[in-house]
Amino acid sequence: MKLLAVCYHGARPCEQTMEKQMLDDVKELFQAFIAPQLEGIKGYIRALDTKITALDQKIDMTRDSLEGKIEGCRRELIPAYPVVT
């Protein structure tokens, strides 16, 4: 972290200089540690989104296949003509 020249009024540092130093320190902390972590999390979320999309497509294909098999079984079990009572 950088050291700024501190302005003094009597024996106390100027509040504006201390606030600016604190803001600069927070900004530097964010850029050095938090921003890279957020980028990593963003990449992880993209990878999960891709996996979820692939699983969603797989589920849709399986559902369609099962619906076709159920329809085929239904046609075999239920006569093609209406039952008169």
PyMOL commands that set and color helices and strands:
alter all, ss='L'
color gray80, all
select helices_A, chain A and resi 15-77
alter helices_A, ss='H'
color red, helices_A
select strands_A, chain A and resi 8-9+12-13
alter strands_A, ss='S'
color yellow, strands_A
deselect
rebuild
show_as cartoon
